[in-house]
Amino acid sequence: MVKRVDKVYNTVVKLTKTNEIGVSALEIAKELGLERSTTSRYLNELYRDSKIEKVGGRPVLFKAKIPNKDNGVGTFTKKMNSLDKMIGAKESLNLPMEKAKAAIIYPPRGLHTLLLGETGVGKSLFAEQMYEYAKEVNIIRGDAPFIRFNCADYVNNPNLLTAQLFGVKKGTFTGADSDREGLLKKAHNGILFLDEIHRLPPEGQEILFLYMDKGYFSPLGETGKTVHVNVRIIAATTENPESFLLQTFFRRIPMVISLPSLKERTLKERYKLIETFIKEESRRLGDDIYISKNSLISYLLYDCPNNIGQLKSDIQLSCAKAFLNYKANLNSVLMITQSEIPNHVRKGLLLLQEHRYDVDELIGMTEDILKFSETLEPTLKLIHEEEKIGEDFYSTIEGKIKSYKRKGLDDREISEILNIDIESHFQRYLGEISRYYKKDGLKNIISKEIMDIVDEILLLAKQVLNKEYDERIYLGLSFHLERSIERIKKGERIYNPKLNFIRINYENEFIYAMKIAKIIDSKFNVEIPVDEIGYLAMFFATDFFKDKKEMESYVRIMVIMHGKSTASSMVEVVNSLLGLDFVIGLDMPLSMKPQKMYEVVKEKIVNMNGDKGVILMVDMGSLTNFGSMLAEETGIKIRTVDMVTTSMVLDAGRKSVLGYSMEEILGKERLDKEIYKRNLILVACFTGDGLARKVKEMLVNILGSLDLKIETINIIGSSSLEDRVSKMKEDYNILAIISSMEIDIGGIPFISVMDVFSGKIKGILNRLMVEKRSHNGVWESLKEHLVYLKDELIIEEVNTFIDQVEKKLDLKVSDEVKTGMIMHICFMMDNLKGEKKTKEFANLLEFIDEYSSEFLTVQNEIENIRRHYNVDIGENDIAYILKMFIENSKTVQ
């Protein structure tokens, strides 16, 4: 049975015979009775397999490649000469290549040539390709010699160097113990390549000049003897020839060709070089080679002063390291990651921000891991503008899911990755559709039924949602509907990893999408699934995808922190991850007065385009008060977030770049001061008077600059202390309870009054406020992914558990590790409540035996959580938790 892709190919061949210009996807689809989008997918597959070629324009046309009859093997590649095959032949090497061809074929015997270029640009390879070209065009015989000689090899012995080239008579100089024939004679009827020609001494240059001028030369020591030869000279140098060569010799060379450095070549050429070198190593090692996308980007962008030669050696070094790991660790694949590439290469990734557009154009939305094989085409295909049209983001998402599953990620991890990726992909999809199609020309591609219903949908959306929709949305929705209806009719799955986010954040658009889904159902006799409704809502929520050209009108993010480089360092990380120079950082030296810093911040805000508002992200102290004062003075909408972390700034920056409003970035509760929970410290004693009141007065004086409330509370009252504290939790974030006696209530930190009298209190509370902010952020991240745990108290309880284990084992984990442990335990608890099987811990019994005391401590301390949430926390779970403590902590000194 003939496959559908083969039918499409046969149809291209058939139609190409009557139309040499090419045929469109629509013509092929009509011929076969297929959907246009289905046909486009098969055409792209044939193009990737080099069976057909594309002709640019609108619409894109396709032509069948004619089999090459000369080679008799039925390949579909046009026969190319050696110079045309060189990487960059149609780009940076175009002019050098044309000059090289002219030098070879110029009558009657060609032109002697001088190649100029930096070390490692490929002068030797270029000379070899000139030799191959001369054979291919029958200028020289197929068995003609090609002799390579590096003049630098004999730089310390000019007599021997000259003798090597021209020959020598016995006894001419010390060491000339026999007659010797020179390389120039041996190269008769062929090509002599002289590398580093500037190392040839003046005497040698004069002899070479004589040969070029007269066609003959005399060996050393035989002035009366002449040797006539027919040799084409190709010389090469890294130096300025006018400074290092005799003028009489240099002027005798009619063809001078300058080869570009690696910096002067395009990224596309550099990628092809990388591909070639990795394939060579694949052939040498006899195995496929995989490389991470970040490693590939590093090789594309790093500073490579010694050009192609260094690029090749750096790749060989990485392949060698990867091969060693592959064999030593019994890995399943030979993989090049960031750890296998040299440090100077790794730094190339830091340049991604300034080259992001070019890199995106080159490798686009390719997978995170790329495969290179000597026998296969690379996984990566250079993206041409027309290639993406006809594909859809359903296929992209399905491909990514399969790829991530192969790498061992579970469904939740895959969903988290796609959750981030889908926004940029959706924006790219709309941008590319609108770049290559116009509404007027759509009738040749999209069915009239689709176009009519899109008109109806958008007209109704304008009325219901009170939004204007431009041609970009019309085009994108038209292409999207055609593909989605086709998939639904075929029973193909549609998956939207952003569904819950869209449903919550774009409620009106989601409800409208549900309504129009029924219209589509009725019109096309299908049943739109809920995931597809989420995609439709994305089209109507036009602020979901903003053009980055409108960046200036976005909510601006400014980070201000105490210290010489705290803010700038944080912002550098964030901007690097965003790939944009978007977030602004201002450092406030500890010696700077708040009044002066206030003026600096005001000047920055006034000069930036902050019509959508400005978010000040600060650490503490006087900076927390800047926002309200600046808003009143400048009239600009300004909000302040204190005790920020890098992840908070990254989240705010990412949302701002995607066009979120200030309310969406911060959350309505943060903007509404009546709703926002204020931090509270409770000072407890038996009566609520006496000691508690005195401690409160001290705290007001010490902590006046911190935005928090201080209240006294009596331990003995009409209701239990636990009940009263629990009630207060509804209105406040209770940072800590301060008392002369230890109080343990619901995971709230306890602080001894001695810490107040000793002056340690401010540092302790600063840490707790940062920790509290971090815990709130963790819960915001977790709550949408936890199925069974719906109480944010779990965060505090797990944090208390970690603190207790640290204290009992005399260990300390960093804040970052603690956050990771909190998330791990929360997901573990959620899985246990859902009765998911725990992963087996390798060598469990040996581990328990080795750490029996520590294991028992963790088991005892987690008992409160186990009872509270009624989950069976087994030995495997406890072992994994203990392992995190052991591997990520240090002993308390």
C-alpha positions in Angstrom: 0.0 0.0 0.0 1.4 3.4 -1.0 2.0 5.7 1.9 0.3 9.1 1.8 3.6 10.9 1.9 4.7 9.0 -1.2 1.5 9.9 -2.9 2.2 13.6 -2.2 5.7 13.2 -3.6 4.5 11.5 -6.7 2.0 14.3 -7.2 4.7 16.9 -6.9 6.8 15.0 -9.6 3.8 14.8 -11.8 2.7 18.4 -11.5 6.3 19.7 -11.8 6.6 18.2 -15.2 3.9 20.6 -16.5 4.8 23.6 -14.3 8.5 24.1 -14.0 8.0 27.1 -11.7 6.5 24.9 -9.0 3.2 24.0 -7.5 1.5 25.1 -4.3 0.3 23.0 -1.3 -3.3 23.9 -2.2 -2.9 22.6 -5.8 -1.5 19.3 -4.5 -4.2 19.0 -1.8 -6.9 19.4 -4.5 -5.3 16.9 -6.7 -5.3 14.3 -3.9 -8.4 15.4 -2.1 -6.6 16.1 1.2 -6.8 19.0 3.6 -4.2 21.7 2.8 -2.7 21.6 6.3 -2.2 17.8 6.1 -0.5 18.3 2.7 1.7 21.0 4.1 3.0 18.6 6.8 3.9 16.0 4.2 5.6 18.6 2.0 7.7 19.8 4.9 8.7 16.2 5.6 9.7 15.7 2.0 11.6 19.0 2.1 13.5 17.9 5.2 14.4 14.6 3.4 15.8 16.7 0.5 13.3 15.1 -2.0 11.7 18.4 -3.0 12.8 22.0 -3.0 11.0 25.2 -2.1 10.5 28.3 -4.1 10.1 31.5 -2.0 7.1 33.8 -2.4 3.4 33.7 -1.5 2.3 31.1 -1.6 5.4 28.9 -1.2 5.8 26.7 -4.3 7.4 23.2 -4.3 9.4 21.4 -7.0 10.6 17.8 -7.3 14.4 17.4 -7.4 15.5 15.6 -10.5 17.6 12.5 -9.9 21.3 12.8 -10.9 21.8 10.5 -13.8 25.5 10.9 -13.9 26.3 9.2 -10.7 23.9 6.3 -11.4 22.8 5.9 -7.7 19.6 7.8 -8.0 20.5 10.5 -5.4 18.5 13.7 -5.3 21.4 16.0 -4.8 22.6 18.2 -7.7 26.3 17.5 -8.6 28.4 20.3 -7.1 32.1 21.0 -7.5 34.4 21.1 -4.5 34.4 24.8 -4.1 30.6 25.0 -4.2 30.4 22.4 -1.5 32.4 24.6 1.0 30.4 25.9 4.0 29.6 29.6 3.2 30.0 29.2 -0.6 27.0 31.4 -1.2 27.6 33.7 1.8 31.0 34.9 3.2 33.0 32.7 0.8 31.1 33.7 -2.3 33.7 36.2 -3.6 36.8 34.2 -2.5 35.3 31.1 -4.2 34.7 33.0 -7.5 38.2 34.4 -7.5 39.6 30.9 -6.8 37.7 29.5 -9.8 39.0 32.2 -12.0 42.6 31.6 -10.8 42.3 27.9 -11.7 40.7 28.2 -15.2 42.5 31.3 -16.4 44.4 30.5 -19.6 46.8 29.2 -20.4 48.1 27.8 -17.1 46.0 29.5 -14.4 47.1 32.1 -12.0 49.4 31.8 -9.0 47.5 32.7 -5.9 48.1 34.1 -2.4 45.7 33.3 0.4 45.4 35.8 3.2 43.7 35.3 6.5 44.1 34.9 10.3 45.3 31.7 11.9 42.8 28.9 11.6 40.5 30.4 8.9 40.9 27.4 6.7 43.6 28.5 4.2 44.9 24.9 3.8 41.4 23.5 3.2 40.7 26.2 0.7 43.9 25.4 -1.2 42.9 21.7 -1.2 39.5 22.5 -2.6 41.1 24.6 -5.3 43.2 21.5 -6.3 40.1 19.3 -6.3 38.2 21.9 -8.4 41.1 22.0 -10.9 40.8 18.2 -11.4 37.0 18.4 -11.7 37.1 20.9 -14.5 40.0 19.0 -16.2 42.6 21.7 -15.8 45.0 19.2 -14.3 44.9 15.4 -14.5 43.2 13.3 -11.9 46.5 11.9 -10.6 48.2 15.3 -10.6 50.3 15.9 -7.4 49.2 18.2 -4.6 52.2 19.0 -2.4 51.9 20.8 0.9 54.9 22.6 2.5 54.9 24.7 5.6 57.8 27.2 5.4 57.7 27.6 9.2 59.0 24.1 9.7 62.5 25.2 8.6 62.5 28.8 9.7 65.7 28.4 11.7 67.6 26.9 8.8 67.0 29.0 5.7 69.5 27.0 3.6 67.6 23.8 4.3 64.3 25.5 3.7 65.3 26.7 0.2 66.9 23.4 -0.6 63.6 21.6 0.3 61.8 23.7 -2.3 64.2 24.0 -5.2 66.6 21.1 -4.7 70.3 21.2 -3.9 73.6 20.0 -5.2 75.8 17.9 -2.9 78.2 19.9 -0.8 76.5 23.3 -1.4 76.3 23.8 2.3 77.0 21.9 5.5 74.5 19.0 5.7 73.9 18.8 1.9 75.5 15.4 1.7 73.8 14.3 -1.5 72.0 15.7 -4.5 68.3 16.3 -3.7 65.3 17.0 -5.9 63.1 19.9 -4.7 59.4 20.0 -4.0 58.8 22.4 -6.9 60.0 19.8 -9.4 58.0 17.0 -7.6 54.9 19.1 -8.1 55.2 19.2 -11.9 51.8 19.4 -13.6 50.2 19.8 -10.2 49.8 22.3 -7.4 52.4 23.3 -4.7 50.8 24.8 -1.6 53.3 26.9 0.4 51.9 27.7 3.9 53.3 30.6 6.0 55.1 31.9 2.9 56.3 34.9 4.9 58.8 32.5 6.5 60.5 32.0 3.2 63.8 33.9 3.2 64.5 36.6 0.6 66.8 34.4 -1.4 64.0 31.8 -1.6 61.5 34.4 -2.6 63.8 35.6 -5.4 64.1 32.1 -6.8 60.4 31.6 -6.6 59.9 35.0 -8.3 62.2 33.8 -11.2 60.2 30.6 -11.6 56.9 32.6 -11.7 58.3 35.0 -14.3 60.3 32.6 -16.5 58.9 29.2 -15.9 62.2 27.7 -14.7 64.6 27.8 -11.8 68.0 26.6 -10.7 68.6 24.3 -7.7 71.0 25.5 -5.0 74.6 25.1 -6.0 73.8 24.6 -9.7 73.6 28.1 -11.2 74.2 26.9 -14.7 71.4 24.3 -14.6 67.8 25.2 -15.2 64.7 23.1 -14.4 61.5 23.7 -16.4 58.3 22.7 -14.6 54.5 23.4 -14.9 53.3 24.1 -11.4 50.6 26.3 -10.0 51.7 28.0 -6.8 49.2 28.6 -4.0 50.8 30.4 -1.1 49.3 31.5 2.2 50.1 33.9 5.0 48.7 35.3 8.2 50.8 38.5 7.9 50.5 41.7 5.8 52.2 40.7 2.6 53.4 44.2 1.8 55.4 44.2 5.1 56.7 40.6 5.1 57.3 39.8 1.4 59.6 41.2 -1.2 57.7 43.7 -3.3 59.1 42.1 -6.5 57.8 38.7 -5.4 54.4 40.0 -4.0 53.6 42.0 -7.2 54.3 38.9 -9.3 51.3 37.0 -7.6 48.3 38.0 -9.8 45.5 36.6 -7.6 45.2 37.6 -3.9 42.3 36.1 -2.0 41.3 37.1 1.6 39.5 34.5 3.6 37.1 35.8 6.4 37.6 35.2 10.1 35.1 33.2 12.1 33.7 36.5 13.5 33.0 37.7 9.9 31.1 34.6 9.0 27.3 34.2 9.7 25.9 32.1 12.6 24.4 29.8 10.0 27.9 29.1 8.6 29.2 28.6 12.1 26.4 26.1 12.8 27.2 24.1 9.7 30.9 24.0 10.7 29.9 22.7 14.2 27.7 20.1 12.6 30.5 19.0 10.3 33.0 18.6 13.1 30.6 16.7 15.4 29.7 14.4 12.5 33.4 13.8 11.9 33.8 12.8 15.6 30.7 10.6 15.3 32.3 8.7 12.5 35.6 8.4 14.3 33.9 7.2 17.5 31.5 5.0 15.7 28.5 6.3 17.7 25.8 9.0 17.6 26.6 12.2 19.5 24.0 14.2 21.4 24.5 17.8 22.4 22.4 20.0 24.7 20.9 23.1 23.1 22.7 25.4 25.6 26.0 23.7 24.6 25.3 24.3 21.0 24.5 27.9 21.7 27.8 28.2 23.6 29.7 27.0 20.5 27.8 29.3 18.3 28.6 32.5 20.3 31.9 32.0 22.2 34.9 34.1 21.4 37.1 31.9 19.2 40.2 33.9 18.4 41.9 31.1 16.5 39.0 30.7 14.2 37.9 27.4 12.6 41.0 25.5 13.7 40.2 26.3 17.4 36.5 25.6 16.9 37.4 22.1 15.6 39.8 21.4 18.5 37.4 22.6 21.1 34.7 20.4 19.7 37.1 17.4 19.7 38.0 18.1 23.3 34.3 18.1 24.3 33.6 14.9 22.3 36.6 13.2 24.1 35.3 14.2 27.5 31.8 13.1 26.6 33.1 9.7 25.3 35.1 9.2 28.5 31.9 9.8 30.6 29.9 7.6 28.3 32.3 4.6 28.8 33.3 5.2 32.4 29.8 5.8 33.8 28.1 3.4 31.4 25.7 6.1 30.2 23.1 5.2 27.7 24.1 7.9 25.2 27.2 9.9 24.3 26.1 13.4 25.4 27.8 16.8 25.3 26.5 19.0 28.1 27.8 22.2 29.6 30.1 20.2 31.9 31.9 18.6 28.9 32.7 21.9 27.1 35.7 24.1 28.0 35.1 27.0 30.3 35.9 29.6 27.6 33.4 28.0 25.4 30.8 27.9 28.1 31.0 31.7 28.4 29.4 31.9 25.0 26.0 31.3 26.6 26.4 34.7 28.4 26.2 36.4 25.0 22.8 35.0 24.2 21.0 38.1 25.2 22.6 40.3 22.6 22.3 37.6 19.9 18.9 36.2 20.9 17.2 37.3 17.7 19.8 35.7 15.4 19.9 32.5 17.5 16.1 32.2 17.5 16.1 32.7 13.7 18.7 30.0 13.3 17.6 27.2 15.7 14.2 28.5 16.9 12.0 26.2 18.9 14.2 23.1 18.5 14.4 20.4 21.2 16.7 20.8 24.2 18.8 17.8 23.0 20.1 17.5 19.5 21.4 14.4 17.8 24.3 14.2 15.3 25.2 11.1 13.4 27.7 10.6 10.6 25.1 8.5 8.7 22.0 10.7 9.5 20.8 14.2 8.8 21.0 16.2 12.1 18.0 16.6 14.3 18.2 20.4 13.9 17.0 22.0 10.7 17.9 25.5 10.0 14.7 27.5 10.0 13.7 29.2 6.8 10.9 31.6 7.1 8.4 29.6 5.0 9.2 26.3 6.7 7.0 26.9 9.8 3.8 27.8 7.9 1.4 24.9 7.7 2.7 23.4 11.0 0.7 24.0 14.2 1.5 24.2 17.9 -0.5 21.0 18.6 2.2 19.1 16.8 5.0 21.0 18.6 3.5 20.3 22.0 3.0 16.6 21.2 6.6 16.4 20.0 7.9 18.1 23.2 5.8 15.7 25.4 7.3 12.7 23.7 10.8 14.1 23.9 10.5 14.9 27.6 9.0 11.5 28.3 12.0 9.9 26.7 14.2 11.9 29.0 12.4 10.4 32.0 10.3 13.4 33.1 6.9 12.7 34.7 3.6 14.3 33.6 3.8 17.0 36.2 7.3 18.1 35.3 6.4 18.2 31.6 3.3 20.3 32.4 5.5 22.8 34.3 7.9 23.2 31.4 5.2 23.5 28.8 3.3 26.0 31.0 6.2 28.4 30.4 6.9 27.5 26.8 3.4 27.7 25.3 3.1 31.5 25.7 6.2 32.3 23.6 5.2 29.6 21.1 1.7 31.0 20.7 3.1 34.5 20.2 5.6 33.2 17.6 2.8 31.4 15.8 0.7 34.5 15.5 3.7 36.6 14.4 4.7 34.2 11.7 1.2 33.7 10.3 0.8 37.5 10.0 4.2 38.0 8.4 3.5 35.7 5.4 -0.2 36.0 4.8 -2.7 38.7 4.4 -6.5 38.5 4.8 -7.2 39.2 1.2 -5.1 36.2 0.1 -6.5 33.8 2.6 -9.3 32.5 0.4 -6.8 30.4 -1.6 -5.7 28.6 1.6 -8.6 28.5 4.1 -12.1 27.2 3.3 -14.9 29.8 3.0 -16.8 28.1 5.9 -13.9 28.7 8.2 -13.4 32.3 7.1 -17.2 33.0 7.5 -17.3 31.6 11.1 -14.1 33.5 12.1 -15.8 36.7 10.9 -18.9 35.9 12.9 -16.8 34.9 16.0 -14.7 38.1 16.1 -17.6 40.4 15.4 -19.5 38.9 18.3 -16.4 38.9 20.5 -16.0 42.7 19.9 -19.5 43.2 21.3 -19.4 40.7 24.2 -15.8 41.4 25.4 -15.6 45.0 24.3 -12.2 44.5 22.5 -10.8 45.3 19.1 -9.2 42.4 17.2 -6.7 43.1 14.4 -5.8 41.1 11.3 -3.2 39.1 13.2 -5.9 37.5 15.4 -8.1 36.9 12.3 -5.3 35.1 10.4 -4.2 33.1 13.4 -7.6 32.0 14.4 -8.5 31.0 10.8 -5.4 28.8 10.5 -5.9 27.4 14.0 -9.6 26.5 13.5 -8.9 24.7 10.3 -6.3 22.5 12.0 -8.2 22.0 15.2 -11.4 20.9 13.5 -9.4 18.4 11.3 -7.8 17.0 14.5 -11.1 16.6 16.3 -12.7 14.8 13.3 -9.8 12.4 13.3 -10.0 11.8 17.0 -6.5 13.2 17.7 -5.8 14.4 21.2 -5.6 18.1 22.0 -3.7 19.0 25.2 -3.4 22.5 26.7 -1.0 22.7 29.6 -2.0 26.3 30.3 -5.7 25.4 30.7 -6.1 26.1 34.4 -4.2 29.4 34.2 -6.4 30.6 31.3 -9.6 29.5 33.0 -8.7 31.5 36.2 -7.0 34.6 34.8 -9.2 35.1 31.6 -12.5 34.1 33.0 -14.6 36.2 30.6 -12.7 35.1 27.5 -13.0 31.5 28.6 -16.7 31.7 29.1 -17.1 33.3 25.7 -14.9 30.6 24.2 -17.3 28.0 25.7 -20.2 29.7 24.0 -18.6 29.9 20.5 -17.5 26.3 20.9 -21.2 25.3 20.6 -21.5 27.4 17.4 -18.5 25.5 16.0 -19.9 22.2 17.1 -23.2 22.8 15.3 -21.5 24.2 12.2 -19.0 21.4 11.7 -20.6 18.5 13.5 -17.8 18.1 16.0 -17.5 18.3 19.8 -14.9 20.8 20.9 -12.9 19.5 24.0 -12.2 21.7 27.0 -8.5 22.0 26.2 -9.3 23.4 22.8 -11.7 25.9 24.5 -8.6 27.1 26.4 -6.7 27.7 23.1 -9.7 29.6 21.7 -9.8 31.8 24.8 -6.1 32.7 24.2 -7.1 34.3 20.9 -9.7 36.5 22.6 -7.4 37.4 25.6 -5.3 39.7 23.4 -3.2 40.9 26.4 -2.0 37.2 26.8 0.5 37.7 24.0 2.1 41.1 23.5 4.5 42.1 20.8 7.9 42.8 22.3 8.2 46.0 20.2 5.7 47.5 22.6 8.0 46.9 25.6 8.2 50.5 26.5 4.5 50.6 27.4 4.7 47.6 29.8 4.7 47.8 33.6 8.3 48.7 34.5 10.2 46.7 37.1 12.9 48.4 39.3 14.9 46.6 41.9 16.5 48.7 44.7 18.6 47.2 47.5 21.1 48.2 50.1 24.8 47.3 49.3 27.3 47.9 46.6 26.1 45.3 44.1 23.1 43.4 45.6 20.5 44.8 43.2 22.6 45.0 40.1 23.8 41.3 40.5 20.2 40.1 41.0 19.0 42.1 37.9 21.9 40.7 35.8 20.7 37.2 36.6 17.1 38.0 35.9 17.7 39.9 32.6 20.0 37.0 31.4 17.2 34.5 32.1 14.6 36.7 30.4 16.9 37.3 27.4 16.1 41.0 27.6 17.7 44.1 29.1 14.4 44.9 30.8 14.5 45.0 34.6 16.4 48.0 36.1 18.7 47.6 39.2 19.8 50.4 41.5 22.3 49.8 44.3 22.2 51.9 47.5 25.6 51.9 49.3 25.2 51.7 53.1 26.9 55.1 53.3 24.3 56.8 51.1 21.6 58.9 52.8 18.0 57.9 52.0 17.2 61.4 50.8 19.9 61.2 48.1 18.8 57.7 47.0 15.2 59.0 46.8 16.3 61.6 44.3 18.2 59.1 42.2 15.1 56.8 42.1 12.8 59.7 41.3 15.0 60.8 38.3 15.0 57.3 36.9 11.3 56.9 37.2 10.5 60.3 35.7 12.7 59.5 32.7 11.4 56.0 32.0 8.1 55.3 30.1 6.1 54.1 33.1 2.6 54.9 31.8 1.5 51.3 32.7 2.9 51.7 36.2 6.2 51.0 38.1 6.8 48.2 40.6 9.6 48.9 43.1 11.1 45.7 44.4 13.2 46.5 47.5 14.8 44.7 50.4 13.8 46.6 53.6 14.1 49.8 55.7 13.5 53.3 54.2 13.2 51.9 50.7 9.8 50.4 51.5 8.4 53.9 51.9 9.7 55.3 48.6 6.8 54.0 46.5 3.9 56.0 48.1 5.9 59.2 48.2 7.1 58.9 44.6 3.6 58.1 43.4 2.2 61.3 45.1 5.1 63.5 43.8 5.2 62.2 40.2 1.6 61.1 39.6 2.9 57.8 38.3 1.2 54.6 39.5 3.8 53.0 41.8 3.6 49.9 44.0 6.3 48.5 46.3 7.2 44.9 47.1 9.7 44.4 50.0 11.9 41.5 51.1 12.2 40.4 47.5 14.1 37.3 46.2 15.6 36.6 42.7 12.7 34.3 41.9 10.2 37.0 42.8 11.9 39.5 40.5 12.1 36.9 37.7 8.4 36.1 38.0 7.5 39.8 37.9 9.8 40.5 35.0 8.5 37.5 33.0 4.9 38.5 33.5 5.6 42.1 32.6 7.3 41.1 29.3 4.2 39.0 28.5 2.0 42.1 28.9 0.4 41.4 32.3 -1.1 44.3 34.1 0.1 45.5 37.5 -2.9 43.8 39.2 -2.0 40.5 37.5 1.6 40.7 38.4 1.1 41.6 42.0 -2.3 40.0 42.7 -5.3 42.1 43.8 -4.8 41.4 47.5 -1.3 43.0 47.4 -2.8 46.1 45.8 -5.7 46.4 48.2 -4.2 47.5 51.6 -7.4 46.6 53.4 -7.1 43.0 52.2 -3.4 42.5 52.3 -2.3 40.6 55.4 0.1 42.6 57.5 3.0 41.0 59.4 2.4 40.7 63.2 4.5 39.9 66.2 2.9 38.6 69.3 4.5 39.3 72.7 3.1 36.9 75.3 3.2 36.7 79.1 0.8 35.3 81.6 -1.3 38.5 81.9 -0.5 40.4 78.7 0.8 43.3 81.0 4.1 43.8 82.8 6.9 42.1 80.9 4.9 41.9 77.6 4.2 45.6 77.5 7.8 46.5 78.4 9.1 44.2 75.6 6.6 45.8 73.1 7.9 49.3 73.9 11.5 48.1 73.3 10.4 46.5 70.0 8.7 49.7 68.8 11.9 51.6 69.3 14.2 48.9 67.8 11.9 48.0 64.8 10.4 51.3 63.9 11.6 51.1 60.2 10.0 47.7 59.6 6.4 47.5 58.3 4.8 45.2 61.0 2.4 45.3 63.8 3.3 44.4 67.5 0.6 43.2 69.9 0.7 41.8 73.4 -1.3 38.7 74.4 -2.0 37.0 77.7 -1.2 33.3 77.9 -4.1 32.6 80.4 -7.5 33.7 79.1 -11.1 32.8 78.6 -10.3 30.7 75.5 -7.1 28.7 74.8 -4.1 30.5 73.5 -4.1 28.3 70.4 -7.7 29.3 69.5 -7.0 33.0 69.9 -3.8 32.8 67.8 -5.6 30.8 65.1 -8.3 33.5 64.9 -5.6 36.2 64.5 -4.1 34.2 61.6 -7.2 35.1 59.5 -6.1 38.7 59.4 -2.3 38.7 59.9 0.8 36.9 58.9 2.1 36.0 62.4 5.9 36.2 62.1 6.8 35.1 65.6 5.7 34.8 69.3 8.1 36.4 71.8 7.9 35.2 75.4 10.1 34.3 78.4 8.8 30.7 78.2 8.9 28.5 75.1 5.6 28.4 73.2 4.9 26.0 70.3 1.7 26.8 68.4 1.0 25.7 64.8 4.6 26.1 63.5 4.8 29.8 64.4 8.5 30.6 65.3 9.3 31.2 68.9 11.8 34.0 70.0 13.1 34.3 73.5 12.8 37.7 75.2 16.6 37.4 75.8 17.1 38.0 72.0 15.3 41.3 72.4 17.4 42.4 75.3 20.6 41.3 73.6 19.9 43.2 70.4 19.6 40.2 68.1 15.9 40.7 67.5 16.2 42.9 64.4 18.3 40.4 62.5 16.1 37.5 63.5 13.0 39.3 62.3 14.5 40.4 59.0 15.3 36.7 58.3 11.8 35.6 59.3 10.2 38.2 57.0 12.2 37.1 54.1 11.4 33.5 54.9 7.7 34.3 55.2 7.7 36.0 51.8 9.5 33.0 50.3 6.9 30.6 51.8 4.0 32.7 50.4 5.7 32.5 47.0 6.2 28.7 47.3 2.5 28.2 48.2 1.4 30.3 45.2 3.6 28.1 43.0 2.4 24.9 44.5 -1.3 25.3 45.1 -2.3 24.8 41.5 -0.4 21.6 41.2 -1.3 20.0 44.5 -4.4 17.8 44.2 -5.1 16.8 47.8 -3.3 19.3 49.9 -5.3 22.6 50.0 -4.2 24.1 53.3 -1.3 26.6 53.0 -0.4 25.8 56.7 1.5 22.8 55.3 4.3 25.1 54.3 4.7 26.4 57.8 4.5 22.9 59.3 7.1 21.5 56.9 9.4 24.5 57.6 9.1 23.8 61.4 9.9 20.2 60.8 13.1 21.1 58.9 14.1 23.6 61.7 13.6 20.9 64.3 15.6 18.3 62.4 18.4 20.9 61.9 18.4 21.6 65.6 18.4 17.9 66.6 21.2 16.9 64.1 23.3 20.1 64.5 23.0 20.7 60.8 22.1 23.8 58.7 20.7 23.9 55.1 20.7 27.0 53.0 17.5 29.0 52.3 17.4 27.7 48.7 17.8 24.1 49.8 15.1 24.6 52.4 12.7 25.9 49.8 13.5 22.9 47.6 12.9 20.5 50.5 9.6 22.2 51.4 8.4 21.7 47.8 9.7 18.1 47.7 7.9 17.1 50.9 4.6 18.8 49.8 4.6 16.9 46.5 5.5 13.7 48.4 2.5 14.3 50.8 0.2 15.0 47.9 1.2 11.8 46.1 0.8 9.8 49.3 -2.7 11.1 49.9 -3.4 10.1 46.3 -2.1 6.7 47.1 0.7 6.9 44.5 3.5 4.4 45.0 6.7 5.8 46.4 9.9 5.4 44.4 12.2 2.7 45.9 15.3 4.0 47.7 18.4 2.2 46.5 20.1 0.1 49.2 17.6 1.2 51.8 18.6 -1.2 54.6 22.3 -0.3 54.3 21.4 3.4 54.4 19.2 3.0 57.5 21.9 1.0 59.2 24.6 3.6 58.4 22.4 6.5 59.6 20.2 4.8 62.2 20.3 7.7 64.7 19.6 10.4 62.1 16.9 8.2 60.4 15.1 7.9 63.8 15.2 11.6 64.4 13.6 12.4 61.0 11.0 9.7 61.6 10.1 11.1 65.0 10.0 14.8 63.9 7.7 14.2 60.9 5.2 12.3 63.1 3.1 15.5 63.7 2.7 16.1 60.0 1.9 12.4 59.4 -0.9 12.5 62.0 -2.2 15.9 61.0 -2.6 14.9 57.3 -3.3 11.2 58.0 -0.7 9.9 55.5 1.5 6.8 55.6 5.0 8.2 55.4 7.2 5.1 54.8 10.8 4.3 55.2 11.6 5.1 51.5 10.1 8.6 51.9 12.1 9.3 55.1 15.3 8.0 53.5 14.9 10.5 50.6 14.3 13.4 53.1 17.3 12.4 55.2 19.5 12.1 52.1 18.6 15.7 51.2 19.7 16.9 54.7 23.0 14.9 54.5 23.9 16.0 51.0 22.9 19.7 51.3 23.9 20.8 54.8 26.8 21.7 56.9 27.6 21.0 60.5 26.7 23.9 62.9 30.0 25.2 64.4 
